[in-house]
Amino acid sequence: MNLALDMMGGDFAPLEAVKGLQLYLQHNNATVYCIGDEQQVRALLSEYNLPEEKTVVIHAAEIIGYNENPTKALKEKPDSSISKGFQLLASGKVDAFLSAGNTGAMLVGAMFFLKPIEGVSRPTIASVIPKIGGDTALLLDVGLNVDCKAQHLDQFAVLGSIYSSSVLGISNPRVGLLNVGEEEGKGNTLCKETYPLLKDNSRINFIGNVEGRDIFNAGADVTVCDGYTGNVVLKLGESMYDIAKSRDMHNDEFIRRFAYENYGGTPILGVSKPVIIGHGISNDVAFCNMLLLAQKMIETDVCGTIKTAFRRTGTSAS
């Protein structure tokens, strides 16, 4: 298994990336392509005694900053760590690419270098949400697709169901449509148009509308919405943890599970190979969990399962 890790992405890179890699390689066997400034990366790999046989340093002379235009930066910086990571992934030299760098550049890179899986009109990004009782759920989209059509949410439901089943181990995941009421016919135009599509979709286990108060409860295992709404929910959840931490209340079992580092990163679903986007403030634990998530996505062949599912239907949304 070959993984590509952007060593220069994140506020605390490359140090936290190297420390996270050390945590990962203590118990896992993979070859990790470390992309970044060769001098800095080699010095840290040596300092933390990382095995040379498990690390391959790929020099990248450029970095795409957080404030740069993603499309322009990818075109003008082919020697950046993000560009080189996608080049390795597209060429088949690695099985997954991970970065805590510029989110926009990661999204544009995934679309440009990999293309969506045939039949998937809108790749999506999903976030794991903790539920009371210890279970987890999936929320999508959480920011990639701000404006959506009903057909897009219908596809998100399929993508989320496959990911939840394959990677999260949830059998026959229950799918809910995030709405302002539980009754059929509620909501804005998008929700009203989406509901019948989900209801008639034989590939998912649709349980109906779910309200905001239901997201952290036992209801749905997969909640679908447009990216604008999903991003608001995600940021609200993150703020809950930050507030609890500032008040020294973050040791509560449920609240602890909102900590971003527990989940590592956010997968892009609907592209042909695993691409994982980490939080800009990723620490060593987050980087380690990003690598573990990439490993799980490869081992379960979730991208292959998605390809098969959409090939079988032969339909797409425009």
C-alpha positions as CSV (number, residue, x, y, z in Angstrom):
1,M,0.0,0.0,0.0
2,N,1.4,3.4,-1.1
3,L,0.1,6.6,0.4
4,A,1.0,10.2,-0.5
5,L,1.1,12.7,2.3
6,D,1.5,16.5,1.8
7,M,4.1,17.4,4.4
8,M,3.7,21.1,3.8
9,G,-0.1,21.4,4.3
10,G,-1.4,22.7,7.6
11,D,-0.6,25.4,10.0
12,F,1.9,23.2,11.9
13,A,3.5,21.5,8.9
14,P,5.9,19.8,8.4
15,L,6.5,19.0,12.1
16,E,3.0,17.7,13.0
17,A,2.8,15.8,9.7
18,V,6.1,13.9,10.6
19,K,4.9,13.3,14.2
20,G,1.6,11.9,12.8
21,L,3.5,9.7,10.4
22,Q,5.6,8.4,13.2
23,L,2.4,7.4,15.1
24,Y,0.9,5.7,12.1
25,L,4.0,3.7,11.2
26,Q,4.4,2.4,14.7
27,H,1.5,0.0,14.1
28,N,0.9,0.0,10.3
29,N,2.8,-1.3,7.3
30,A,2.7,1.0,4.3
31,T,5.0,3.1,2.1
32,V,4.4,6.8,2.5
33,Y,5.5,9.2,-0.1
34,C,6.4,12.4,1.8
35,I,5.9,15.4,-0.4
36,G,7.5,18.7,0.5
37,D,10.7,20.7,1.0
38,E,13.3,17.9,0.9
39,Q,15.7,19.5,3.3
40,Q,13.1,20.2,6.0
41,V,11.4,16.8,5.6
42,R,14.5,14.7,5.6
43,A,15.8,16.4,8.7
44,L,12.6,15.8,10.6
45,L,12.3,12.2,9.4
46,S,15.8,11.6,10.7
47,E,15.1,13.4,14.0
48,Y,12.1,11.2,14.6
49,N,13.8,8.0,13.5
50,L,11.3,7.1,10.8
51,P,12.4,4.1,8.8
52,E,13.8,4.9,5.4
53,E,12.3,1.7,3.9
54,K,8.8,3.0,4.7
55,T,9.2,6.6,3.6
56,V,10.0,8.1,0.1
57,V,10.8,11.8,0.0
58,I,9.4,13.7,-3.0
59,H,10.8,17.2,-3.3
60,A,8.3,20.0,-3.9
61,A,9.8,23.4,-4.2
62,E,6.4,25.3,-4.0
63,I,3.5,25.5,-1.5
64,I,0.0,26.6,-2.3
65,G,-1.0,29.0,0.4
66,Y,-4.5,29.1,2.1
67,N,-5.3,32.5,0.5
68,E,-4.4,31.6,-3.0
69,N,-6.9,31.1,-5.8
70,P,-7.1,27.2,-6.1
71,T,-7.4,26.9,-9.9
72,K,-4.8,29.6,-10.6
73,A,-2.4,28.2,-8.0
74,L,-2.6,24.6,-9.4
75,K,-1.8,25.9,-12.9
76,E,1.0,28.2,-11.9
77,K,2.6,25.9,-9.3
78,P,3.1,22.5,-10.8
79,D,5.9,21.9,-8.4
80,S,3.8,22.5,-5.3
81,S,3.2,19.7,-2.8
82,I,-0.5,19.4,-3.7
83,S,0.1,19.3,-7.4
84,K,2.8,16.6,-7.0
85,G,0.5,14.6,-4.8
86,F,-2.2,14.5,-7.4
87,Q,0.4,13.7,-10.1
88,L,1.5,10.7,-8.1
89,L,-2.1,9.6,-7.5
90,A,-3.2,10.0,-11.1
91,S,-0.2,8.1,-12.4
92,G,-0.9,5.1,-10.2
93,K,2.3,5.4,-8.1
94,V,0.2,5.8,-4.9
95,D,-3.2,4.6,-3.8
96,A,-4.4,7.7,-1.9
97,F,-3.5,11.3,-1.4
98,L,-3.9,13.3,1.8
99,S,-3.4,16.9,2.6
100,A,-4.3,19.5,5.3
101,G,-3.4,22.3,2.9
102,N,-5.6,24.6,0.8
103,T,-9.0,22.9,0.7
104,G,-10.0,24.6,-2.6
105,A,-6.9,23.4,-4.3
106,M,-7.6,19.8,-3.1
107,L,-11.1,19.9,-4.4
108,V,-10.0,21.4,-7.8
109,G,-7.1,19.0,-8.0
110,A,-9.4,16.0,-7.4
111,M,-11.7,17.1,-10.3
112,F,-8.8,18.0,-12.6
113,F,-6.5,15.1,-12.1
114,L,-8.9,12.3,-11.3
115,K,-12.3,13.3,-12.7
116,P,-15.6,12.2,-11.2
117,I,-16.6,8.5,-11.4
118,E,-18.7,7.9,-14.4
119,G,-22.3,8.5,-13.5
120,V,-21.5,10.8,-10.6
121,S,-22.3,14.4,-11.5
122,R,-21.2,16.1,-8.3
123,P,-18.6,14.6,-6.1
124,T,-19.2,15.5,-2.5
125,I,-17.4,15.9,0.8
126,A,-18.8,14.1,3.9
127,S,-18.2,14.5,7.6
128,V,-18.5,12.0,10.4
129,I,-20.9,13.2,13.1
130,P,-21.0,11.7,16.6
131,K,-24.3,10.5,17.9
132,I,-25.5,10.1,21.5
133,G,-24.9,6.5,22.6
134,G,-21.5,6.1,20.9
135,D,-22.5,5.6,17.3
136,T,-21.5,7.7,14.4
137,A,-23.4,9.2,11.4
138,L,-22.4,10.8,8.1
139,L,-23.4,14.3,7.0
140,L,-23.1,15.3,3.4
141,D,-22.6,17.6,1.6
142,V,-20.6,19.8,4.0
143,G,-19.4,22.5,1.7
144,L,-18.3,21.4,-1.7
145,N,-21.7,21.9,-3.4
146,V,-23.3,25.0,-2.0
147,D,-26.1,25.1,-4.6
148,C,-27.7,21.7,-5.4
149,K,-30.5,20.1,-7.4
150,A,-32.7,17.3,-6.1
151,Q,-30.9,14.8,-8.3
152,H,-27.6,15.7,-6.6
153,L,-28.9,15.0,-3.1
154,D,-30.3,11.7,-4.4
155,Q,-26.7,10.8,-5.5
156,F,-25.3,12.0,-2.2
157,A,-27.6,9.6,-0.5
158,V,-26.2,6.7,-2.5
159,L,-22.6,7.8,-2.0
160,G,-23.1,8.3,1.7
161,S,-24.8,4.9,2.1
162,I,-21.9,3.1,0.3
163,Y,-19.3,4.9,2.4
164,S,-21.1,4.3,5.7
165,S,-21.5,0.6,4.9
166,S,-18.0,0.0,3.6
167,V,-15.8,2.3,5.8
168,L,-17.9,2.9,8.9
169,G,-19.3,-0.6,9.1
170,I,-23.0,0.4,9.3
171,S,-25.3,-2.3,8.0
172,N,-28.1,-1.0,5.8
173,P,-27.6,2.7,6.8
174,R,-30.7,4.7,7.4
175,V,-30.9,7.8,5.2
176,G,-32.6,11.0,6.2
177,L,-33.2,14.3,4.4
178,L,-32.4,17.3,6.5
179,N,-35.5,19.5,6.7
180,V,-37.5,21.9,8.8
181,G,-40.1,19.3,9.7
182,E,-40.6,15.5,9.7
183,E,-43.8,15.4,7.5
184,E,-43.6,14.7,3.8
185,G,-44.2,17.9,1.8
186,K,-42.3,20.2,4.3
187,G,-39.4,22.4,3.4
188,N,-38.2,24.6,0.6
189,T,-38.3,23.7,-3.1
190,L,-35.1,21.6,-3.0
191,C,-36.4,19.5,-0.1
192,K,-39.8,19.0,-1.7
193,E,-38.3,17.9,-5.0
194,T,-35.7,15.6,-3.3
195,Y,-38.1,13.7,-1.0
196,P,-39.8,11.7,-3.7
197,L,-36.5,10.8,-5.4
198,L,-35.2,9.4,-2.1
199,K,-38.4,7.7,-1.4
200,D,-38.3,5.9,-4.8
201,N,-34.6,5.1,-4.6
202,S,-34.3,1.4,-4.1
203,R,-30.5,1.6,-3.5
204,I,-30.9,3.4,-0.1
205,N,-32.8,2.8,3.1
206,F,-34.7,6.1,3.3
207,I,-36.5,6.9,6.5
208,G,-37.9,10.4,5.6
209,N,-37.2,13.9,6.8
210,V,-35.0,14.6,9.8
211,E,-34.8,17.9,11.7
212,G,-31.7,19.6,13.0
213,R,-32.4,18.3,16.5
214,D,-32.2,14.8,15.2
215,I,-28.7,14.9,13.8
216,F,-27.0,13.9,17.0
217,N,-29.7,11.5,18.1
218,A,-30.3,7.9,17.1
219,G,-32.3,8.6,13.8
220,A,-30.4,8.6,10.5
221,D,-27.1,7.1,9.8
222,V,-26.7,9.3,6.7
223,T,-28.1,12.8,6.5
224,V,-28.2,14.6,3.2
225,C,-28.4,18.3,2.5
226,D,-26.9,21.0,0.3
227,G,-23.4,22.0,1.0
228,Y,-24.4,25.4,2.4
229,T,-26.6,23.9,5.1
230,G,-24.2,21.1,5.8
231,N,-21.2,23.4,6.3
232,V,-23.2,25.5,8.8
233,V,-24.1,22.4,10.8
234,L,-20.5,21.2,10.7
235,K,-19.1,24.5,11.9
236,L,-21.7,24.7,14.6
237,G,-20.7,21.3,15.8
238,E,-17.0,22.3,15.8
239,S,-17.9,25.5,17.8
240,M,-19.7,23.4,20.4
241,Y,-16.4,21.6,21.1
242,D,-14.4,24.8,21.2
243,I,-16.8,26.4,23.6
244,A,-16.8,23.3,25.9
245,K,-13.0,23.2,25.8
246,S,-12.8,26.9,26.8
247,R,-15.0,26.1,29.8
248,D,-13.1,23.0,30.7
249,M,-16.2,20.8,29.8
250,H,-14.6,18.9,26.9
251,N,-13.9,15.7,28.9
252,D,-17.6,14.7,28.6
253,E,-17.7,11.5,26.6
254,F,-20.0,12.8,24.0
255,I,-18.4,16.3,23.7
256,R,-14.9,14.7,23.3
257,R,-16.1,13.0,20.1
258,F,-16.5,16.4,18.4
259,A,-12.7,17.0,18.4
260,Y,-11.7,17.2,14.8
261,E,-8.5,15.1,15.3
262,N,-10.5,12.0,16.1
263,Y,-11.6,11.8,12.5
264,G,-8.5,12.9,10.7
265,G,-10.0,14.3,7.6
266,T,-12.9,14.5,5.2
267,P,-13.0,12.2,2.2
268,I,-14.1,13.4,-1.3
269,L,-16.7,10.9,-2.4
270,G,-17.4,10.3,-6.1
271,V,-13.8,10.5,-7.5
272,S,-11.9,7.4,-8.6
273,K,-9.3,7.2,-5.9
274,P,-9.2,8.1,-2.2
275,V,-8.5,11.8,-1.5
276,I,-8.7,13.1,2.0
277,I,-8.7,16.7,3.2
278,G,-7.5,17.5,6.7
279,H,-8.2,20.4,8.9
280,G,-5.8,23.3,8.6
281,I,-4.9,23.1,12.3
282,S,-4.2,19.4,12.1
283,N,-1.9,18.0,14.8
284,D,-0.1,14.7,15.0
285,V,-3.2,12.7,16.0
286,A,-5.1,14.2,13.1
287,F,-2.5,13.3,10.6
288,C,-2.2,9.8,12.0
289,N,-6.0,9.3,11.7
290,M,-6.0,10.7,8.1
291,L,-3.5,8.0,7.2
292,L,-5.7,5.4,9.0
293,L,-8.7,6.6,7.1
294,A,-6.9,6.4,3.7
295,Q,-5.8,2.8,4.6
296,K,-9.4,1.8,5.4
297,M,-10.7,3.3,2.2
298,I,-8.1,1.3,0.2
299,E,-8.7,-1.9,2.1
300,T,-12.5,-1.7,1.7
301,D,-12.2,-0.6,-1.9
302,V,-15.0,1.9,-1.3
303,C,-14.1,3.8,-4.6
304,G,-14.5,0.5,-6.5
305,T,-17.8,-0.1,-4.9
306,I,-19.0,3.3,-5.9
307,K,-17.9,2.7,-9.5
308,T,-19.8,-0.5,-9.6
309,A,-22.9,1.0,-8.2
310,F,-23.1,3.9,-10.6
311,R,-22.0,1.7,-13.6
312,R,-24.9,-0.6,-12.8
313,T,-27.5,2.2,-13.0
314,G,-25.9,4.1,-15.8
315,T,-27.7,7.3,-14.8
316,S,-26.4,10.7,-13.8
317,A,-27.6,14.1,-12.8
318,S,-26.7,17.2,-14.7
